[in-house]
Amino acid sequence: METTLKAIAVQAYGGPEGLAVVDLPVQAPAAGQVLIATEAVGVGGVDTLIRSGALAAYGFEEGHIPGGEVAGTVTAVGDGVDASWIGRRVWAFTGTGGGYVEQALAPVAQILPLPTGLSAAAAVTLGSSGAVAHFGLRHARFAPGETVLVRGAAGSIGIMAVQLAARGGAAAVAVTTSSSERGERLRRLGATHVLDRSGDAGVGAPAGYDVIIDVVAGKDMPSFFDRLNPNGRMVAVGAVAGQPPSDFGMKIMNAFQKSMSFAAFSAATVPEADLRAVRSELFTAAGRGEIEAVVHELLPLAEAVLAHQKMDAGEVFGRIVLLP
């Protein structure tokens, strides 16, 4: 029996070269945990922020193992866990890290069985991103017949927000993205209008939007308040471009009579039972071909540096998946 496993750790904050392959001892699952032979690891935007050191103040120290979601086969269970999980293929949320490994530990409360027809790569593309998109739209009180703009639509969260808004009966789903090629791919996924990164209206695009789902944030975020309709709602579900200016709320106050609103959303605020139910629905829908899990590229776990280089360069459409 092997006593060590390969993992990827943040050896030094900064660029992707700060990631390195390390050997770790194989750990037995603690009470309430399962051990998973990892088949696929999702590479998320938060992984790049942790690696860069941007989240060091939140306790992510050098030596941290990134990765919040994996899929694979349960090989062992801890005390209090039903042994029938052993041998089952599952998706798992590992929390704030610990996923870039050959064998991952996860709480049994954070695993879901994979339905027939759903690959491990598809599962780690949908599990977190699909839930964020679903509940982000709910947080925005999206209703059928409304117009929606997804800012930063080429990532896994944005792609899911496009598909779910279209499935939910949006009157229009506009997207911002960096190229016409990406725009055409987003149209095939449900977008009706493709805008440039500034949100400038394309031909026939709505003049304003009832809902804006923003994955980007950053210095340009306040300008998108100008694109909200009266009673419009913007929800930030990510911040891949960093924090907005400290005075960004002045845009809303200066347009007081439009009754616009802004909210930040994290899936950490959603009850676990609700997350499980929605993830299960999304997995089933993807297994039936009703929604698409867009995998940008499959890379070996040892090539995590390359994966992060592609993320930093903005080359990714969908999600990069690491294969241990």
Backbone bond lengths (Angstrom), bond angles and torsions (degrees), N, CA, C in turn:
res aa  C-N    CA-C-N  psi(-1)  N-CA   C-N-CA  omega(-1)  CA-C   N-CA-C  phi
1 M - - - 1.464 - - 1.530 109.33 -
2 E 1.339 115.26 133.41 1.456 119.66 179.66 1.523 110.14 -69.40
3 T 1.333 115.62 141.17 1.459 120.73 -179.10 1.525 112.69 -108.48
4 T 1.350 116.69 -9.43 1.460 120.52 177.71 1.517 109.99 -128.50
5 L 1.316 116.03 160.12 1.455 121.84 177.31 1.520 109.35 -139.55
6 K 1.327 114.97 160.40 1.458 121.03 178.32 1.529 109.45 -89.05
7 A 1.318 114.35 141.21 1.461 120.79 177.04 1.522 108.39 -145.18
8 I 1.335 115.55 166.82 1.461 121.84 175.13 1.517 107.53 -113.74
9 A 1.339 116.09 125.52 1.461 121.06 -179.01 1.523 110.55 -120.61
10 V 1.325 115.63 153.38 1.463 121.77 172.33 1.528 106.66 -82.82
11 Q 1.311 115.50 97.43 1.469 120.36 -178.54 1.521 111.92 -79.42
12 A 1.343 116.39 -28.82 1.466 120.48 179.12 1.521 108.47 -152.12
13 Y 1.331 116.80 133.71 1.458 120.72 177.28 1.527 110.38 -62.83
14 G 1.318 115.78 149.54 1.456 120.68 176.51 1.513 110.88 131.78
15 G 1.331 116.00 -132.74 1.453 121.08 -176.74 1.508 112.88 -76.51
16 P 1.344 116.18 176.71 1.468 120.87 -178.83 1.518 114.07 -56.73
17 E 1.338 116.75 -26.38 1.472 119.56 -179.30 1.528 111.49 -65.33
18 G 1.312 117.90 -10.47 1.457 121.30 176.31 1.517 113.79 -75.80
19 L 1.341 116.56 -9.43 1.460 121.43 174.95 1.528 109.78 -83.66
20 A 1.320 116.56 145.19 1.463 119.78 179.86 1.519 110.17 -149.52
21 V 1.327 115.46 150.44 1.462 121.51 174.04 1.521 108.49 -76.39
22 V 1.341 116.27 131.44 1.464 121.09 179.09 1.528 109.10 -131.77
23 D 1.311 115.76 158.45 1.469 121.99 172.91 1.518 109.18 -98.86
24 L 1.339 114.93 132.28 1.458 121.16 178.34 1.521 109.01 -124.79
25 P 1.311 117.64 151.71 1.465 118.91 174.53 1.517 110.55 -71.44
26 V 1.314 116.96 142.04 1.458 120.98 174.07 1.525 108.05 -68.14
27 Q 1.333 115.98 130.48 1.455 120.14 -179.02 1.523 110.21 -109.60
28 A 1.318 115.59 140.73 1.459 119.85 173.32 1.522 108.54 -77.13
29 P 1.323 117.49 145.44 1.463 119.47 179.25 1.524 110.94 -64.84
30 A 1.331 115.31 138.74 1.458 120.76 176.26 1.526 109.30 -80.36
31 A 1.292 116.64 177.46 1.467 120.73 178.20 1.526 109.76 -55.81
32 G 1.326 116.10 131.05 1.462 120.88 178.98 1.516 114.75 83.02
33 Q 1.347 116.88 2.32 1.461 121.17 -178.77 1.521 111.69 -111.09
34 V 1.359 114.18 162.62 1.458 121.37 169.76 1.522 108.34 -125.76
35 L 1.321 116.10 155.29 1.459 122.91 173.91 1.518 107.33 -107.19
36 I 1.337 116.27 131.33 1.462 121.57 -174.24 1.524 109.96 -120.75
37 A 1.320 117.00 127.24 1.461 121.71 169.63 1.526 106.37 -75.61
38 T 1.314 116.05 108.20 1.455 121.32 -167.54 1.527 111.82 -74.07
39 E 1.327 116.02 128.99 1.460 122.46 174.98 1.524 111.83 -103.48
40 A 1.341 117.30 -29.33 1.460 121.30 -177.17 1.517 109.26 -152.65
41 V 1.344 115.47 143.20 1.462 122.36 178.10 1.521 107.94 -129.08
42 G 1.321 117.40 127.07 1.458 120.20 177.17 1.516 111.37 -80.76
43 V 1.334 116.61 135.89 1.468 122.04 176.70 1.523 107.51 -99.28
44 G 1.314 116.93 113.86 1.452 121.26 -176.36 1.512 112.99 -108.46
45 G 1.331 115.09 163.64 1.458 120.51 178.01 1.514 112.80 -60.52
46 V 1.328 117.33 -33.88 1.460 119.51 179.22 1.526 110.82 -65.40
47 D 1.339 117.32 -28.26 1.473 119.92 177.54 1.528 110.65 -62.19
48 T 1.329 116.12 -40.11 1.467 119.44 -179.36 1.529 110.75 -70.30
49 L 1.330 117.26 -34.54 1.465 120.17 177.49 1.525 110.70 -66.99
50 I 1.343 116.66 -42.07 1.466 120.35 177.47 1.520 109.84 -61.79
51 R 1.328 116.48 -46.58 1.473 121.03 -178.97 1.525 111.84 -61.03
52 S 1.322 117.10 -36.77 1.465 120.75 -177.30 1.520 112.85 -71.45
53 G 1.332 116.24 -18.94 1.455 120.43 -175.52 1.516 113.02 94.85
54 A 1.338 117.46 -0.34 1.460 121.22 -177.55 1.526 112.41 -63.75
55 L 1.338 116.91 -22.71 1.462 120.71 -178.33 1.528 111.83 -110.54
56 A 1.320 116.66 19.94 1.465 120.02 -178.47 1.525 111.75 -59.07
57 A 1.324 116.76 -32.91 1.466 120.66 -179.11 1.519 112.14 -66.22
58 Y 1.339 116.50 -16.41 1.460 120.55 -179.73 1.534 112.07 -95.51
59 G 1.307 115.99 12.56 1.461 119.48 173.31 1.516 115.46 96.86
60 F 1.343 118.05 7.14 1.466 120.26 178.33 1.520 108.85 -86.49
61 E 1.311 116.40 96.56 1.453 121.57 -175.15 1.525 111.35 -88.79
62 E 1.321 115.89 162.16 1.455 120.12 172.88 1.529 108.84 -59.53
63 G 1.323 116.03 141.43 1.453 121.57 -172.40 1.516 111.92 99.91
64 H 1.342 116.32 -8.01 1.463 121.51 -179.08 1.526 110.80 -65.68
65 I 1.334 116.38 142.14 1.463 122.81 174.20 1.524 107.33 -95.99
66 P 1.334 119.21 113.45 1.468 120.00 -179.25 1.530 111.35 -72.69
67 G 1.321 114.68 179.58 1.462 121.28 173.08 1.511 113.39 104.00
68 G 1.334 116.53 113.86 1.456 121.18 -176.80 1.507 115.25 -102.61
69 E 1.332 118.18 -10.70 1.468 118.32 -179.55 1.522 110.74 -147.96
70 V 1.322 113.95 139.53 1.461 121.65 -179.74 1.518 108.59 -136.96
71 A 1.320 115.31 167.00 1.459 121.60 170.77 1.521 107.77 -140.46
72 G 1.314 115.67 145.78 1.454 120.60 -178.89 1.512 110.87 171.68
73 T 1.315 115.71 -158.07 1.467 121.77 -174.92 1.520 110.67 -111.60
74 V 1.323 116.55 131.33 1.463 121.71 178.07 1.531 108.99 -69.46
75 T 1.332 115.69 127.08 1.470 120.14 -178.67 1.520 113.02 -112.71
76 A 1.324 117.74 -17.69 1.456 120.97 179.72 1.519 108.95 -158.92
77 V 1.323 116.07 155.35 1.461 120.94 179.02 1.518 109.86 -131.49
78 G 1.320 115.67 152.49 1.446 121.09 177.38 1.524 111.96 -89.42
79 D 1.292 115.30 179.24 1.462 120.28 179.66 1.526 110.96 -58.15
80 G 1.314 114.60 138.63 1.449 119.87 177.37 1.511 114.52 85.76
81 V 1.327 117.69 0.39 1.464 121.51 -179.62 1.519 108.90 -106.72
82 D 1.314 116.34 132.71 1.464 122.59 -179.81 1.534 109.73 -59.15
83 A 1.311 116.88 125.21 1.469 121.48 -177.91 1.522 112.38 -66.20
84 S 1.333 118.18 -12.91 1.464 120.11 179.57 1.526 112.21 -67.46
85 W 1.347 117.00 -13.01 1.470 119.04 175.10 1.521 111.53 -68.98
86 I 1.330 118.20 -26.25 1.468 120.42 -177.11 1.531 109.88 -61.38
87 G 1.325 115.70 129.94 1.456 121.74 -179.59 1.521 114.00 91.78
88 R 1.334 117.82 -5.32 1.465 120.07 -178.75 1.521 110.09 -93.03
89 R 1.320 116.10 142.37 1.466 121.77 176.15 1.522 108.46 -84.97
90 V 1.336 115.55 131.26 1.458 120.49 -172.87 1.525 110.90 -139.31
91 W 1.321 114.14 159.80 1.467 122.80 163.33 1.514 106.63 -99.48
92 A 1.336 117.43 144.88 1.460 120.08 -179.22 1.519 110.93 -141.31
93 F 1.322 114.82 140.72 1.460 122.44 170.97 1.517 107.34 -97.00
94 T 1.314 116.24 116.71 1.465 120.24 -176.30 1.520 112.44 -91.66
95 G 1.328 116.77 -0.49 1.459 119.99 177.38 1.514 111.68 96.31
96 T 1.323 116.22 -134.11 1.466 120.54 -176.27 1.524 112.67 -87.29
97 G 1.316 117.89 8.02 1.457 120.52 177.77 1.512 111.02 164.82
98 G 1.324 114.07 -173.71 1.453 119.43 178.37 1.505 114.42 94.51
99 G 1.334 117.18 8.94 1.451 119.81 -176.21 1.507 116.25 -93.62
100 Y 1.332 118.16 -23.94 1.465 120.98 -178.22 1.535 109.61 -79.66
101 V 1.316 116.63 64.41 1.463 121.96 -175.55 1.530 110.11 -144.13
102 E 1.315 115.36 160.17 1.463 120.36 176.83 1.525 111.80 -74.13
103 Q 1.326 116.76 -28.79 1.461 121.71 176.66 1.519 107.71 -136.24
104 A 1.325 115.94 121.46 1.459 120.59 -173.40 1.520 111.40 -110.54
105 L 1.312 115.61 145.67 1.460 122.50 173.10 1.521 108.94 -99.57
106 A 1.337 116.01 141.09 1.462 120.31 178.29 1.519 109.34 -150.98
107 P 1.330 117.98 147.55 1.463 120.18 173.89 1.527 109.80 -64.83
108 V 1.312 117.07 140.73 1.467 119.31 -179.63 1.517 111.21 -61.77
109 A 1.339 116.93 -26.45 1.464 120.34 178.14 1.518 112.54 -69.26
110 Q 1.347 116.57 -13.22 1.463 120.54 -176.50 1.522 112.45 -111.01
111 I 1.322 118.02 23.20 1.454 120.00 177.22 1.524 109.87 -118.78
112 L 1.325 115.11 152.43 1.456 122.48 176.76 1.525 108.77 -135.20
113 P 1.323 118.86 139.84 1.466 119.93 176.07 1.523 110.45 -68.66
114 L 1.322 116.12 144.37 1.467 120.56 177.26 1.530 109.27 -83.23
115 P 1.327 116.97 128.22 1.465 118.34 177.40 1.523 111.47 -71.75
116 T 1.298 116.16 158.79 1.462 121.27 176.48 1.527 109.58 -58.11
117 G 1.305 116.39 134.26 1.450 120.36 177.49 1.509 114.64 94.52
118 L 1.344 117.75 -6.02 1.465 120.18 179.42 1.523 109.12 -106.90
119 S 1.331 116.67 122.70 1.457 120.85 -179.59 1.515 110.61 -77.84
120 A 1.328 115.37 161.64 1.457 120.48 176.36 1.520 110.64 -61.74
121 A 1.337 117.70 -39.40 1.468 121.19 179.33 1.523 111.25 -63.66
122 A 1.331 116.76 -41.16 1.468 119.94 178.07 1.520 110.59 -64.94
123 A 1.325 116.91 -38.77 1.459 120.45 -178.21 1.522 111.62 -61.61
124 V 1.349 118.14 -43.93 1.464 119.64 -178.42 1.525 111.51 -79.29
125 T 1.305 117.13 -7.21 1.456 120.87 172.91 1.524 110.61 -86.23
126 L 1.338 116.86 -29.12 1.459 122.04 -175.76 1.519 114.30 -99.76
127 G 1.334 117.29 -33.14 1.452 120.70 -165.44 1.518 114.31 -53.62
128 S 1.311 117.72 -56.74 1.460 121.38 179.89 1.523 111.78 -84.30
129 S 1.336 116.63 -46.23 1.458 120.28 -175.70 1.526 112.15 -62.78
130 G 1.325 116.46 -42.37 1.450 119.66 -179.47 1.511 111.93 -64.41
131 A 1.340 116.64 -40.28 1.462 119.60 178.97 1.531 111.19 -66.01
132 V 1.334 117.29 -42.22 1.462 120.28 179.02 1.528 110.26 -62.18
133 A 1.330 117.19 -44.46 1.462 120.29 179.62 1.527 111.43 -63.34
134 H 1.334 116.63 -45.23 1.464 120.99 -179.24 1.521 111.32 -60.21
135 F 1.324 115.99 -53.70 1.461 119.15 -175.74 1.526 112.11 -75.91
136 G 1.347 117.34 -24.31 1.452 119.65 172.88 1.519 111.40 -63.68
137 L 1.335 116.54 -43.65 1.463 120.44 175.99 1.530 110.88 -64.20
138 R 1.325 116.74 -39.30 1.467 119.44 177.43 1.525 110.36 -64.90
139 H 1.326 116.78 -41.55 1.465 121.33 179.30 1.535 110.42 -59.84
140 A 1.327 115.73 -32.58 1.466 121.03 178.92 1.528 112.35 -82.25
141 R 1.321 116.71 0.24 1.471 122.90 -178.92 1.529 110.87 58.02
142 F 1.323 115.35 38.05 1.463 120.16 178.17 1.520 110.46 -61.12
143 A 1.336 115.95 137.92 1.461 122.42 179.46 1.524 109.37 -132.63
144 P 1.327 117.94 150.74 1.468 120.66 177.47 1.527 110.80 -53.74
145 G 1.327 114.84 142.06 1.454 120.43 179.30 1.516 113.98 92.14
146 E 1.330 117.72 -7.43 1.459 120.29 178.99 1.523 110.78 -88.47
147 T 1.334 114.67 161.36 1.462 120.87 177.17 1.524 108.87 -96.40
148 V 1.340 115.18 140.24 1.467 121.30 -174.59 1.522 109.30 -129.40
149 L 1.329 115.97 138.50 1.459 122.41 171.21 1.519 107.62 -118.87
150 V 1.327 116.83 128.37 1.462 122.12 175.42 1.520 107.24 -107.84
151 R 1.320 115.57 114.10 1.463 120.77 -179.00 1.516 109.39 -94.02
152 G 1.345 115.55 119.31 1.456 120.52 -175.37 1.515 110.24 83.82
153 A 1.323 115.04 54.58 1.468 120.07 -168.10 1.512 114.39 -84.89
154 A 1.327 119.15 -4.43 1.466 119.78 -175.01 1.514 114.08 -85.36
155 G 1.320 117.98 -10.97 1.450 120.55 176.75 1.518 111.41 -83.74
156 S 1.315 116.51 174.85 1.460 119.43 -173.58 1.524 112.44 -64.99
157 I 1.339 118.65 -37.16 1.467 120.27 177.63 1.520 109.73 -67.57
158 G 1.340 117.24 -46.35 1.455 120.54 -179.18 1.510 112.56 -61.42
159 I 1.329 116.77 -42.27 1.466 120.78 179.19 1.519 110.58 -61.00
160 M 1.332 116.91 -41.73 1.461 119.34 178.61 1.515 111.46 -68.81
161 A 1.338 118.04 -37.40 1.463 120.49 178.17 1.525 110.72 -62.50
162 V 1.334 116.71 -39.35 1.468 120.41 177.03 1.520 110.48 -61.14
163 Q 1.325 116.39 -49.88 1.460 119.64 -177.04 1.528 111.79 -64.57
164 L 1.329 117.21 -41.40 1.454 120.11 -176.64 1.523 111.51 -72.77
165 A 1.335 117.95 -35.79 1.462 119.97 175.90 1.520 110.89 -65.37
166 A 1.332 116.15 -42.21 1.470 119.45 178.23 1.525 110.73 -64.37
167 R 1.341 116.34 -44.21 1.471 120.38 177.84 1.524 111.51 -63.46
168 G 1.328 116.22 -29.87 1.460 121.17 -177.04 1.503 114.69 -83.47
169 G 1.339 117.77 3.71 1.453 120.50 174.40 1.512 115.44 90.29
170 A 1.334 118.52 26.05 1.461 120.31 177.46 1.524 110.28 -61.45
171 A 1.325 116.54 142.27 1.465 120.79 177.02 1.520 110.63 -69.48
172 A 1.323 116.72 -31.53 1.465 122.71 176.03 1.519 107.91 -155.14
173 V 1.326 115.72 145.46 1.462 121.71 175.21 1.518 107.12 -127.75
174 A 1.330 115.80 102.74 1.457 121.16 178.02 1.521 109.21 -95.48
175 V 1.319 116.29 153.30 1.463 121.37 -179.02 1.518 109.94 -135.84
176 T 1.324 115.65 148.51 1.459 120.08 166.32 1.521 107.43 -104.88
177 T 1.317 114.96 137.95 1.458 120.06 178.54 1.517 108.38 -158.61
178 S 1.316 116.95 174.30 1.459 121.08 -167.54 1.521 114.92 -97.12
179 S 1.335 118.84 -7.89 1.464 118.92 -176.94 1.517 110.73 -153.11
180 S 1.320 115.21 156.76 1.469 120.20 178.12 1.520 110.90 -66.26
181 E 1.340 116.96 -32.34 1.468 119.79 179.33 1.521 110.43 -64.09
182 R 1.323 116.20 -44.37 1.459 119.54 176.77 1.526 110.37 -64.85
183 G 1.314 115.35 -38.59 1.462 119.10 179.01 1.513 112.18 -59.17
184 E 1.323 116.84 -41.70 1.459 119.83 179.33 1.522 111.26 -66.62
185 R 1.323 116.71 -37.40 1.471 119.12 177.20 1.525 110.29 -64.99
186 L 1.324 116.91 -38.36 1.459 120.34 178.45 1.521 111.33 -68.90
187 R 1.318 117.69 -33.59 1.466 119.71 175.02 1.526 110.69 -61.04
188 R 1.323 115.94 -40.12 1.463 118.96 179.98 1.533 111.51 -66.86
189 L 1.334 116.09 -20.17 1.459 120.52 179.55 1.528 112.90 -94.93
190 G 1.334 116.56 -1.86 1.460 118.94 175.53 1.514 116.39 128.72
191 A 1.339 118.76 -7.68 1.462 120.22 178.69 1.529 109.91 -68.88
192 T 1.313 115.60 142.61 1.469 120.42 178.07 1.522 112.55 -104.33
193 H 1.348 117.18 -21.70 1.457 121.36 -178.90 1.523 109.12 -142.61
194 V 1.326 116.62 138.28 1.455 122.39 -179.34 1.526 108.48 -115.20
195 L 1.341 116.37 122.97 1.456 122.84 -178.18 1.522 109.65 -113.45
196 D 1.338 116.15 164.30 1.456 117.91 174.57 1.530 109.20 -79.73
197 R 1.298 116.50 179.35 1.468 119.77 -173.01 1.525 112.86 -64.23
198 S 1.337 117.47 -24.14 1.461 120.06 178.67 1.521 111.71 -78.78
199 G 1.353 116.89 -10.47 1.455 120.37 -178.31 1.506 113.79 85.10
200 D 1.350 117.46 10.78 1.457 119.45 178.78 1.521 109.81 -59.02
201 A 1.312 115.89 135.35 1.457 121.55 -174.29 1.517 111.03 -64.83
202 G 1.328 115.94 131.57 1.450 121.29 172.33 1.519 109.72 -83.65
203 V 1.307 116.85 179.67 1.452 121.30 -179.15 1.519 109.96 -60.94
204 G 1.329 115.18 123.16 1.457 120.23 176.85 1.510 115.12 77.49
205 A 1.343 118.13 2.60 1.470 120.26 -179.09 1.524 110.06 -72.65
206 P 1.311 117.66 152.25 1.472 119.99 177.58 1.525 111.27 -58.50
207 A 1.333 115.47 148.01 1.468 119.58 177.26 1.516 111.08 -73.89
208 G 1.330 116.36 -24.97 1.453 120.95 179.42 1.517 110.16 -151.03
209 Y 1.324 115.76 171.15 1.472 120.34 -174.21 1.529 110.38 -131.84
210 D 1.318 113.85 144.46 1.463 119.63 175.79 1.525 111.10 -77.48
211 V 1.332 116.22 -33.18 1.462 122.06 -177.83 1.522 109.46 -135.48
212 I 1.322 116.55 133.56 1.466 121.92 169.57 1.519 107.75 -121.33
213 I 1.332 116.24 123.11 1.460 122.36 172.59 1.523 106.73 -101.11
214 D 1.332 116.53 116.87 1.460 121.47 -172.86 1.531 110.20 -112.65
215 V 1.329 115.00 115.84 1.467 121.00 177.11 1.527 110.43 -94.06
216 V 1.335 117.41 -12.18 1.462 122.28 -165.74 1.516 113.82 -96.73
217 A 1.349 117.77 -48.77 1.472 123.72 -172.17 1.528 109.72 58.16
218 G 1.327 119.94 -133.04 1.454 121.71 178.52 1.515 113.08 77.27
219 K 1.327 114.84 -174.70 1.459 121.15 -172.36 1.524 113.50 -66.18
220 D 1.334 118.13 -24.90 1.458 120.62 -176.25 1.530 113.49 -89.86
221 M 1.323 117.26 -2.73 1.459 119.40 -176.18 1.532 113.76 -56.53
222 P 1.351 120.13 -43.40 1.464 119.04 -176.86 1.529 114.02 -58.46
223 S 1.329 117.83 -29.37 1.467 119.30 -178.70 1.522 111.85 -64.65
224 F 1.335 117.25 -21.73 1.459 119.97 -178.95 1.525 112.56 -78.22
225 F 1.328 117.99 -13.48 1.461 118.59 172.18 1.526 110.25 -62.50
226 D 1.340 116.62 -30.00 1.471 120.33 178.70 1.519 111.76 -64.26
227 R 1.337 117.29 -16.92 1.460 120.86 -176.76 1.530 112.43 -96.96
228 L 1.324 116.62 2.49 1.458 120.11 176.87 1.522 111.43 -84.34
229 N 1.322 115.57 139.34 1.457 121.31 171.55 1.523 109.96 -71.19
230 P 1.343 118.38 164.83 1.461 119.32 168.77 1.536 110.08 -52.96
231 N 1.323 116.58 136.13 1.466 123.90 -174.90 1.527 112.63 67.65
232 G 1.333 117.24 15.52 1.465 120.98 179.00 1.513 111.78 -73.26
233 R 1.340 114.56 155.98 1.461 121.09 -176.36 1.524 110.33 -129.18
234 M 1.314 116.37 127.09 1.462 121.12 172.71 1.519 108.63 -108.62
235 V 1.339 116.27 133.03 1.454 121.28 177.45 1.528 108.48 -124.64
236 A 1.320 116.35 122.62 1.465 121.72 176.00 1.525 108.13 -88.23
237 V 1.322 115.97 120.20 1.469 121.14 178.84 1.523 111.38 -110.83
238 G 1.317 116.64 3.00 1.455 121.72 179.56 1.512 109.45 -166.14
239 A 1.325 115.66 174.53 1.460 120.98 179.68 1.519 109.17 -150.93
240 V 1.339 116.17 54.99 1.461 119.70 -174.69 1.520 112.47 -66.86
241 A 1.354 116.95 -20.07 1.463 120.19 176.76 1.527 111.86 -99.09
242 G 1.321 117.46 10.60 1.455 120.91 179.65 1.523 112.47 94.05
243 Q 1.319 115.19 -174.97 1.459 121.62 -176.34 1.528 111.10 -74.86
244 P 1.338 117.52 149.54 1.464 120.04 174.47 1.522 110.37 -74.72
245 P 1.335 118.51 170.69 1.465 120.27 176.16 1.528 110.65 -59.60
246 S 1.319 116.48 149.76 1.458 120.21 -175.44 1.521 112.85 -63.15
247 D 1.332 117.28 -23.85 1.470 120.56 -178.73 1.523 112.83 -100.35
248 F 1.369 118.03 22.72 1.459 119.92 -173.53 1.522 112.35 -60.76
249 G 1.328 117.60 -26.50 1.451 120.20 -178.56 1.513 113.93 -67.94
250 M 1.331 117.73 -15.94 1.470 120.10 179.49 1.520 111.61 -62.33
251 K 1.317 117.27 -29.08 1.470 120.50 177.69 1.527 110.56 -59.32
252 I 1.317 115.98 -42.15 1.462 120.10 179.28 1.525 110.43 -69.16
253 M 1.323 116.51 -44.07 1.463 119.54 -179.03 1.518 112.17 -64.67
254 N 1.339 116.67 -35.74 1.459 119.97 -179.85 1.527 112.43 -72.50
255 A 1.340 116.25 -16.66 1.478 120.80 176.02 1.530 108.98 -112.49
256 F 1.323 115.52 42.04 1.461 122.59 -171.92 1.523 112.88 -51.06
257 Q 1.326 117.54 -40.57 1.465 121.20 -173.92 1.520 113.66 -72.97
258 K 1.337 117.86 -7.74 1.462 120.40 176.62 1.533 112.30 -87.56
259 S 1.329 117.20 -8.55 1.474 121.89 177.88 1.523 112.32 52.76
260 M 1.317 116.87 43.37 1.456 121.08 177.72 1.529 109.75 -80.52
261 S 1.331 115.65 160.36 1.459 118.64 177.84 1.519 110.41 -140.67
262 F 1.337 113.75 155.68 1.459 121.46 178.85 1.521 108.30 -131.99
263 A 1.326 115.97 142.57 1.465 120.75 175.77 1.517 109.07 -146.25
264 A 1.319 115.59 150.27 1.458 122.10 167.89 1.519 107.65 -99.44
265 F 1.339 115.72 148.23 1.461 118.87 -178.61 1.519 110.68 -134.30
266 S 1.324 115.58 134.46 1.471 123.08 172.98 1.513 108.52 -130.19
267 A 1.322 116.04 136.09 1.464 120.43 177.85 1.523 111.78 -64.13
268 A 1.336 117.44 -14.55 1.461 120.55 178.54 1.526 111.97 -63.95
269 T 1.334 117.65 -16.96 1.466 121.11 -179.24 1.528 112.79 -91.69
270 V 1.325 116.87 -1.79 1.469 120.58 -177.05 1.526 109.34 -91.59
271 P 1.325 118.74 133.44 1.468 120.25 177.37 1.527 111.36 -55.37
272 E 1.324 116.19 140.42 1.459 120.99 -174.48 1.526 112.04 -58.06
273 A 1.327 117.28 -38.11 1.468 119.74 -179.64 1.523 110.86 -62.45
274 D 1.334 116.89 -37.72 1.464 120.45 179.33 1.521 111.01 -69.06
275 L 1.329 116.76 -40.14 1.463 120.08 177.26 1.525 110.80 -61.29
276 R 1.322 116.25 -45.18 1.459 120.19 -178.91 1.523 110.64 -61.50
277 A 1.326 116.99 -42.97 1.459 120.36 -177.92 1.523 111.21 -63.91
278 V 1.328 116.94 -43.65 1.465 120.25 -178.17 1.520 110.55 -70.02
279 R 1.323 117.67 -42.58 1.468 119.77 178.31 1.522 110.61 -61.14
280 S 1.311 117.18 -41.74 1.455 120.44 179.11 1.524 110.63 -61.59
281 E 1.344 116.77 -42.19 1.465 120.74 178.33 1.526 111.17 -62.99
282 L 1.335 116.34 -42.31 1.465 120.06 -179.39 1.528 110.95 -67.29
283 F 1.328 117.41 -41.21 1.455 120.24 177.78 1.530 110.35 -61.18
284 T 1.311 116.69 -43.67 1.462 120.14 179.72 1.522 111.08 -64.03
285 A 1.337 116.43 -44.24 1.464 120.38 179.74 1.525 111.08 -62.54
286 A 1.344 117.11 -40.66 1.466 120.11 178.92 1.517 110.86 -67.69
287 G 1.337 117.06 -39.68 1.457 120.07 177.58 1.518 112.49 -61.10
288 R 1.336 116.88 -29.39 1.459 121.92 178.27 1.527 112.87 -87.91
289 G 1.340 116.83 -3.60 1.455 120.14 -179.38 1.509 113.93 82.16
290 E 1.336 118.17 15.09 1.461 121.34 -177.52 1.519 112.26 -82.71
291 I 1.324 117.82 -26.74 1.453 123.23 170.55 1.516 107.77 -132.34
292 E 1.317 115.86 159.75 1.464 119.92 -174.49 1.520 111.33 -112.78
293 A 1.315 115.87 129.25 1.462 121.88 170.50 1.524 107.08 -89.99
294 V 1.315 116.82 112.06 1.462 121.09 -173.59 1.531 109.40 -93.51
295 V 1.312 115.87 106.85 1.464 122.59 178.57 1.524 107.86 -97.35
296 H 1.327 115.95 119.32 1.459 119.68 -179.29 1.518 111.50 -70.63
297 E 1.348 115.55 -46.73 1.468 119.85 -175.47 1.518 109.46 -164.22
298 L 1.316 115.40 146.92 1.458 122.62 172.84 1.525 108.20 -102.54
299 L 1.328 117.08 126.66 1.459 121.52 -179.43 1.530 109.69 -130.98
300 P 1.327 118.01 148.54 1.465 119.50 174.15 1.529 111.03 -61.99
301 L 1.309 116.64 149.53 1.462 121.24 178.72 1.526 111.32 -52.71
302 A 1.329 116.77 -38.81 1.464 120.94 -177.64 1.524 112.61 -64.89
303 E 1.337 117.85 -13.88 1.461 121.44 179.66 1.533 111.41 -100.98
304 A 1.332 116.56 31.33 1.459 120.35 177.86 1.526 111.93 -59.50
305 V 1.327 116.95 -33.80 1.471 119.56 177.56 1.521 110.17 -58.85
306 L 1.322 117.61 -46.36 1.458 121.51 178.84 1.529 110.60 -61.90
307 A 1.322 116.50 -41.31 1.463 119.97 178.58 1.519 110.78 -58.63
308 H 1.320 117.14 -44.23 1.469 120.64 -179.57 1.524 111.44 -71.12
309 Q 1.318 117.43 -32.78 1.470 119.42 175.18 1.522 110.39 -61.68
310 K 1.313 116.53 -42.56 1.464 120.74 178.79 1.533 110.75 -66.17
311 M 1.325 116.92 -38.99 1.455 120.20 177.02 1.528 110.47 -62.64
312 D 1.323 116.65 -47.76 1.459 120.67 -178.23 1.527 111.75 -63.03
313 A 1.328 116.67 -33.06 1.463 121.23 -178.81 1.525 112.75 -79.98
314 G 1.320 117.30 -4.99 1.464 120.14 -179.45 1.515 113.01 71.19
315 E 1.327 116.85 27.15 1.464 120.26 -176.40 1.531 113.47 -88.02
316 V 1.324 117.33 -7.76 1.466 119.88 -166.69 1.526 111.61 -91.46
317 F 1.321 115.93 130.05 1.466 122.35 171.80 1.523 106.70 -114.28
318 G 1.310 116.10 105.85 1.454 119.53 -174.54 1.512 109.22 99.92
319 R 1.309 117.61 -130.42 1.465 121.69 -175.25 1.515 111.45 -135.86
320 I 1.320 116.22 136.67 1.453 121.79 168.84 1.525 107.70 -82.94
321 V 1.328 116.00 137.70 1.455 122.36 -179.81 1.523 109.04 -120.97
322 L 1.323 116.39 128.80 1.462 121.47 177.03 1.526 109.72 -93.18
323 L 1.320 115.44 139.89 1.454 122.01 -178.60 1.521 110.07 -116.23
324 P 1.348 119.04 107.91 1.468 120.83 178.90 1.526 112.07 -65.51
